[in-house]
Amino acid sequence: MESTEIKQRITKTLDNLNLEQLALVEKLLTEMTAYFKTNKSLENTSATSSNNDDPLAQLRNSDFIGCFSDDPDLSEKSENIAQGI
């Protein structure tokens, strides 16, 4: 599918939304654009960086770190939690 077709489909969908829904779509687009820009710059940085072979550095730079919050000693209790699950 070409970009013009996708844009036309999106426009038709947006025409059916109310003001509140449009505001939400605008916010999502803004956040997605920022996310894509950040990831693109991270990809460019990591491509030139020596951290490509360092799994720990890749983990630290990933979206996984900080994706949820819990007790500070979660890692100490992880085996007990895993056994409980």
N, C-alpha and C positions, 0 to 999 in steps of 0.2 A: 504494500500500500504506500502510495506517495504521501509526502508531507502535506500537500495541498488537500488531499482527501481527508487526512486526519484532522487538519485544521477546520475543514468544513463540517465534519461530524461534531467536533468539539463546539463550534459556534452554534450549531443547531441545538445541541444539548443545553448550552448556556442560555439560549433564548427562552427556554422553558423554566428557568430557575427564578425564584423570587430574590429580593434584595438581600435577605439574610443568608441565603444559600450562596449567592454570588460573593458576598463578603468572605464566607468560609473558603470558597474556591480560590479567591485571591490570596488569602493567607496561606493556604496550602501550596499554591504555586510559588509564592515568595520563599517559603521555607524549602521547598524542593529545589528551587534554583540555587539557593545558598548551599544546600547540601551537595548538589552536583558540582558547584564551583569548588567547594572545599575538597571533595573527593578527587576531583581532577587535579587540583594542586598537590594533594597528597600523593597521587599516583605519579605525577611528574617528579616530585621530590624523592619518592622512594625508588623510582627508576634510576635516578642518578646517585642514590645513596648506597653506602656499603651495608646498610641494614637489611638488604634483600635476603641475605642468607642467615639472618638472625631471627629465629622464631619468636623470641621474647620481645624484640623490638617491634616485630609485626603485630604481636598481640597488644602491646602497649598503644600502638597507633591505630588499632582497629576500633570499631564502634562497640565492641563487646565490653570493653572496660568502661564502667560507669553506666551501663545500660539499665541497671536497676540498683536499688539501695536496700540494705539489710543490716543486720548486726555487724559491727566491726570485726567480730571474731568468727565470722561465717566460715572462713577457711579452716579454722580449728575444729569446727563442728561438722564439716562437710561429709566425712565418712559416716557419722551417725545419722545425718539427714538422708544420705543416699541409701543406707540400710533400711531406714524407716519407710522410704518410698517403695 
